Amino acid sequence: MSQIKSKQDSLFLWLHRLLDLTIPVIVMIELSILKHSVTHDRYIIAGLISGLAITTIAQMNGTYTEWRGRSIFASFRKIVSSWILSWLLVVSLAFVIKISDSFSREVWILWLFITPSLLMTYRIIIRSTLSKLRKQGIGQRNVLIIGAGHVGAQLAKNFIAHPWMGFNVIGFLDDDIAKHNTQQENKPVVGPISDALYYATKFKVSEVYICLPKSAEDLVKDIFNTLTDSTLIVKYVPDFFSFNLMHSEIEVYQGIPVISVYDTPLSSYTNLIIKRIEDIFLSVIILLIISPIMLLIAIGVKLTSPGPIFYKQTRITESNRPFKMLKFRSMPINTDKYQVVWGNSDKKINTNFGKFIRKTSLDELPQFINVLKGDMSIVGPRPERDVFVKEFKNKIPRYMQKHMIKAGITGLAQVNGFRGDTCLKSRIEYDLQYISTWSISLDIKIILLTIVRIFRDSSAN
């Protein structure tokens, strides 16, 4: 279900903020004492800066909003990404003001890994404690769901599956007589909607959730009018299933609810900065490692075929922006100058050395330079040529949405087997899934799967 941002912060949110603020400081002080036997002011200041930074960044990226309705793993992703950015901020600041040499490198590294471990551990403890208390009936709220359809059933299923949230589903109300005295998710359909106040009073209900389709607009208004005379908390759950909006979010702008139909976590400046830092950091390391290989390939291209070492091709990236993608040239010069054909890579004319570097994907190594320049990302939808973008956007639904983010060297489609001359529609589906669910952990998973696939394909060849 979508996350509806609450206006009120609970005690637990302030507890989260306090612990997120203090844990980095305490860990830094303890590590500095272990390393130097005493702590120094610079370590305390670094810890305080990081504590302030992580709480600020976590607030910005929504870590503290609606934590009740978020999975523990989603919370982990948010707090870990906030911590990594905070850590990089403190380390970068130390380099800029030229005091990095006064810090222990060992302390830096241990601090990087121990802090998020503790941040995640206390969250598990809090949720586990709440779950045990609420299973015993402590702090639970009785809720009544109006509408025994798929939306109401899904809501009840979520409440039942996550007892730590503290919602006890009493049952359903529905005007479909055939559903009366039946059960949804092991909860009874107790009666008609018109008896909402009666059942709410009978079962000491605190909250009522209205889960009716858009076609029942008049009935929903009647329910609102009926429940106006009560002190019940009433919430309306839109039918996201009808519009395929299950990954959407509801935000509130000055009291007006707005649904994000097509959106991405990378629309957040914080997440964009995190992903850019990830790209710069990894591309620099990778380019340093592969530079000898790139030099050998460059020599091989030059010795086996006249012409330039690099092949530059116009591709489309974020916001439909063209850029020159770099590859090691595998074809004789001017091979595709007069005829541009999508796919059929096996039938394209390549030099003997070019066949080798294409088969092993070594021709794509210069794209890490594109990443460093900011034209591409390491992980993202594969960029397509401008001429094909114009063709495909009219043939494939939602094709242009792949350009909501930067193009990538590898992606979710590639690690799922859709690389090269494969089903374009399936590739787009994976691209859109990646765009709507992006996280650092997903990027790392795709990078690792790409490495495994490269070695596996090389072994097969």
N, C-alpha and C positions, 0 to 999 in steps of 0.2 A: 504494500500500500504506500501511497505517497506520504511524505513527511509534511505535516501541517505545523508551521512554526508557532509556538506558544508565546504569548505576551508576558507570561509570568515565569520567573526563574524560581525553581524550587531550592530547598535547603541543600539537596544533593548537588545541584549545579555549582553552588558556592563552595561546597566541599571539594568538588573536582577542581575548581579554579585554584583554591588554596593549596591543594596537594600538587597540582601542576606547577605552581609557582615555587614551592619550597623543595620539592624532590631534586631538581637539577642543582640547586644550591647546596643541599646536604651532601649529595653524591660528590660534587666537586670538592667540597671541604674535606670529606673523608678520604678521597683519593690523594689529595695533596698532602694530608697528614701521613698516609701510608708511604708516600714517595719521599717526602722530605722530613718526616717526623714532626714537623710543625706546619701550620697553614700560613700562607702569605696573603696580603691584602689583594693582590692581583687575581688570585684564585677566587676569593670571595666576590670581588667585583664582577668577574666573568660569570660566576654562578648566578648572581643577581640579575645581570643583563639577560642571560639566557632564560631565567624564570619569567621575567617580564615579557620577553620576546615570545616565548611559547604560549603564554596565556593570551597575548594579543593576537597572535597568528591563529590560535585555536578558535578564538572568538570570531575572527574574520572568516574562517573556512567552515563555520557551522558546527564545530565539535560539541558545543554546549547546548545546541538547540535540539529539542525533541529527542533526547537520548533514550527515552522510554521506548520509542518506536523503531530504534535502530539496532541492527544486529551487533554483537560484540566484535565481530571481525571488521565491520564498517567503522566502528568506533576506534579500533586499533589502527586502521589505515589513516584516519584523520589525525590522531594524536601522534603517530610515528612521523607522518609527513610534516606536521607542525614542528616536531622536535628536530628533524633533520635540517629544516630551514633555519631554525634558531641556532643550532650548532654551527652551521656554515656561516651564519651572521657573526657569531662571536669569534670564530677562527679567522674570518676575513678581516674583522675589525682589529684583531691582534696583529695581523700582517700589515695592515694599512698604517697603524701607528707605531710599527716597528718594535713590538715587544714580544713577538711570538717566540723568540729564542729564550725568553725567561720562563716559558712554560715547558713542562715535560711532555714530550710527544706521547709517551706511554699513558700519561694522564688523559690527554686529548682523546686517544683511541678508546680507552676503557670507559671514559665518560660518555662517548658516543653510543656505546652498546649497553652499558648498565642502566643508564637513565630511562630509555624507552621500555626496558624490561620491567623496571619498577612501576612505570606509569601504566603499563598494561596489567601488571599483577594486581595492583590495588583496585583496578576496575573490575577484574574478575572476582575479587573478594567481595566488593560491594554488591555486585549483581547476585553472587551466590548467597550472600547473607539475606538480601531482599527476597530472593526466591524462597528460601527456607521459611522466613517470617510470613510471607504471604500464602504459602501452602498451608500454614497453620491458621490462616484467616486474619492475621495481623496486618492492618493497613490496606485491606482489600476494599474495592468499590464494586458494588453490585450494579451491573449494567443490563439494560434491556435493548434488544435490537429489533427495530421495526423494519420488516421486509425479510422474508425467509428465502430470498433468491440467492444468486451466486455471489453478489457483493456482500450481503449479510453473512453468508456462510464463510466466505474468505476472512471477513473481519473476526468472526467468532473463532475460526481456526487459528488465527494469529494470536488472539488473546489467550487461548487455551495452551498453545505451544510455548508461550513465554509467560509463565506464571509470575516471574519477577516484576512484570509490569503492574501487577496488582489489580487486574480487572477480572471479576467473577461474572461470567455470562449466566444470567438467570434463565433466559430463553428468548424466543422470538414472538413477534406479533405479525399476523398476515391476514389479509382479507380473503385469501384463497381457502375456501372451506375444506378442500381436499387435503390441505397441509395440516389442518388442525389435528391435534393428538398424534402427530408424527414428530420426528426428530431431525434436526440438522446439526451435524458435528456433535452428536450425543447430547444435544440440548433441545428441550421440548418447544414446539410451537404451541403456545398456551391459549391463544385466542385472537379475536379480530383487532384491528388497529384502533377502532373507536373506543376500546377499553384500556387505552394506554395509561390513563391516570389511575384507574382502578388497580391494574397490575403493578404499576410503579409504587403505589402506596402499600399494597399487599406484601410485596417482596422487598420493601425498603430499598428501592433503587436510587442510586445517586446520579447516574448518567443514562441518557437515552440516545442511541445512535440510529439515525434515519437512513436506511439503505434501500432506497426506492429508485427505479429508473427515471430518466428525464421525462418520459411520457406521463408520469404520475405527478406532474407539477402542481395541479390543483389540489390533489390529495395531500401533498407535502405542505402546502400553504394552510390547509385545514388543520393539519397536525400541529404546525407552529402556533396557530391561533388557540388550539385546545390546550397546549402545554404552556401558554403564556401565563396562565393563572397558577402555575406551580413554581416551586423553587428548584426544579430539576435542571441539571446541566444538559443541554440538548446540542447534539452535534450532527451535522449532515455529511454523509459520505458520498461523493459523486461516483457515478457509475463509470469508472475508468475502463472497464472491460469493453464497453460499447465503442470506444474511440481509440483503443490500442494505446492508452496513455499510462500504462503500468509503471513506466520508468520516469514519469513526470513528477514535478514538484509544485507545490502550491506555496507561493510567497505572498506576503501582504505588504502592499504599498499604500501607506497612509490610510489604512483601513479597508483597502480594496483588494480582495483576493485575486491573484493572477496565476494561471496555470502555465507552466513551461511545457509546451507541447514538444518542441524539438530543441534540446539543450544538451550541454556537455559540462562535466566538471571543469573542463579547461576554459570555460568562459570566465572563471574566477581568476583574477590577477595573481592571487597567491599560488594557485595551482600552475598557472603559466610560468611563474618564476621558478617554482620547484622543478617543473619539467625542463625548463631551459638550463638550469644548473645541472640537472641530471645529464642532459645532452652534452654540455660543454665538458663536464668532468669525464664522462665515459669516452667521448670522441677524442679528447686529448690523450688519454691513456692508451686507447686502441691505436691511434695514429703513431704514437711512440713505439708501440710493440710491433706494428706491421710495417713500419717504414723500411726496414731492410727488404721485406718481401715486395713492397711496392717498387723499390728501386730495381730489383731483379726483373719484375714484370715490365717496367718501363723500358729496360734494356732489351727484353725479349720482343716487345712490340716494335721497337725501333729497328732491330736487326732483321725481323721477319717480314716487314712490310714498309714501303715508303709512306711518308705522311706523318701527321702529328701523333703524339703518344696518347693524348686524351681525345675522347669523342664527346662533344658537347651537344646535348639535345634539349630542346625546349619542352619542359614539363609544367604541369599545373599543381600548385600547392595551396596553402591556406588562403581563404578569401578569393579563390579563383585567380591567384596571382601567378604569372609565368616566371620561371627561372631556368637557368642553364644547368641541367644535371650532368655531372661528370661521370664518365666511365673510361676504363682503359679500352682503347680501340681494338675491336676484335674483327672488324670487317675491312676490306679494302676501301680506300677513300671513294666517296661519291656513290657507294653501293645503293643507298636508299634515297638518292637525291631526287629521282624522277617518279618513284612509285612508293607510296607509303601504305603498308598493309599491316593491320593489327594481327598479332599472333603469328603462327607458323614459324616459330623461332628455329625449329629444326631444319627448315627449308631455306633459311637465310644464308647468304654467302658469307663464309668466314675464312680467315686465313687459318693455316694449320695450328699456329700458336693461339689464334683467336678461338678456335674450337675448344682448346684446352681451358682457357681462362673463363669462357662462357659456361662450360660444363661444370666447372668447379666454383662458379660465381665469383672468381677472383677479379673479374672485370668490374665488379661493383665496389671494390674497396675505396676508390676515390670519392665515393659519396659521403664518406666521413668528413671530407673537406666541406661538402655542402652543409652538413650538420653543424660544423664549427662556424660556418658563415651565417647560419640562421635560416637557410632556405628549406632545410629538411629537419626532421627529428629522427632519432635512431629507430623509434617505434611509431608507427602510424600507417595510414592507408598508403598503398603504393601509388606514386604519382603517374598520371597518364599524359600522353602527348596532347597538346592543345587541339589538334584536329580531331582526335577521337573523343575528347570531352564534349565537343559540340555535337558529335554523332550520338554518343551514349546517353546524354542527358534527356533526349526525347524518347529513348527506348526503354530505359531502366528506371523504375520508380525510385525516388529519393537519391538518385545517383549524385546530384550536386552536393548533397549533405556531407559527403566524404571530405569536402573541402572546408568544413567547419574548423578543422585543425590542420597542422602542418603534415605534409606527406612524410612517409617514413621509409627507411631502408628495409625493415622487416615489419611484420604486423600479425594480427590475430588470424587473418585469412591465410597467410603464408605458413604459419606453424600448424594450421589445420588442413594442410594439403592443397590449398588453392593458390598455387604459385605458377606464374607463366601462363601457358595456354590452357586455362581451366575456366569453369563456368563463372562468367563475370557477375551474374546475379547473386550467386552464392558468396562471391568475394565481397560484394557490396554489403550483404547482410552481416558478414563478420566485421567489416569496417564500421558499420553503424552501431553494432553491439559494442565494439571497442570505444567508440566515441562517447557513447552514453554511459559507459561504466568505467571510464579511465581511473587508474590509480597507479601509484608507484609500484606496488606489489604486482599488478598486472603487467607493467612494463618489464620488470625483472623476470617474471615467469616467461614472457614471450622471448626475451633475449636468451635465457637459458635453453628454452625449447629450440630456438633457432640454431644455437651452437650444437645441440644434440643432433638436430636434423642434418646439419652440414657434415658432421663427422660420419653419421649413418649413411648419407648419400655417397660420401667419398669412399666409404668401405664397400658399398654396393658396386660402385664403379670399378 
